[in-house]
Structure formats: C-alpha cells, structure tokens
Amino acid sequence: MNEKILELVNPGVEFELMLSEDGSGRGAALVAAVAVRQQEELRKRGRYRKITPIPDSIKPLVNGQTTINNNNNNNNNNQNTASVN
C-alpha cells in the first residue's frame, strides 16, 4: 500500500499509514482533523493549498456512523471523493 500511495502523492509529501481496528470511522475523522489543522497552519504561513470539502454524502462516516444511506445513487459519483490540490 505504501508503494501505491507513493505513486499517487506529490514528491516530498510525508505520510505514515496506521491500522484502525475499530471500523467506526474515527480514524478517518482523525485524518480529516489533522488535514484541517495543517491547512490552517499553511494558510497562516501563506502557503495555503485548497482541500476539497467533505461531501455531504460521506459526512455521516466522518461523524462516526459505520454506514451511509445512499438512496440517491444518481448524484454525481465524483461527490464521494476528496483530494488535496
């Protein structure tokens, strides 16, 4: 998995993978919180890079729910992705 991530991220980006065993979404919430904190630090230094907001369709997962209700599958499928530009 490390090799694939190295292919996908910009050169020089540091990361560390950690195993989340509870499956509650807390790991994802922690990652999101760290990303927001880093974004704020970069903004203060004038090195801001926009982080795509979390789509409403997956916010329940970030808030600790283990599943999402995906009744409206005809929405834009790209809404379920987030990226760092």
C-alpha positions, 0 to 999 in steps of 0.5 A: 500500500505504501508503494501505491500511495507513493505513486499517487502523492506529490514528491516530498509529501510525508505520510505514515499509514496506521491500522484502525481496528475499530471500523467506526470511522474515527480514524478517518475523522482523525485524518480529516482533523489533522488535514484541517489543522495543517491547512490552517497552519499553511494558510497562516504561513501563506502557503495555503493549498485548497482541500476539497470539502467533505461531501455531504454524502460521506459526512455521516462516516466522518461523524462516526456512523459505520454506514451511509444511506445512499438512496440517491445513487444518481448524484454525481459519483465524483461527490464521494471523493476528496483530494488535496490540490 
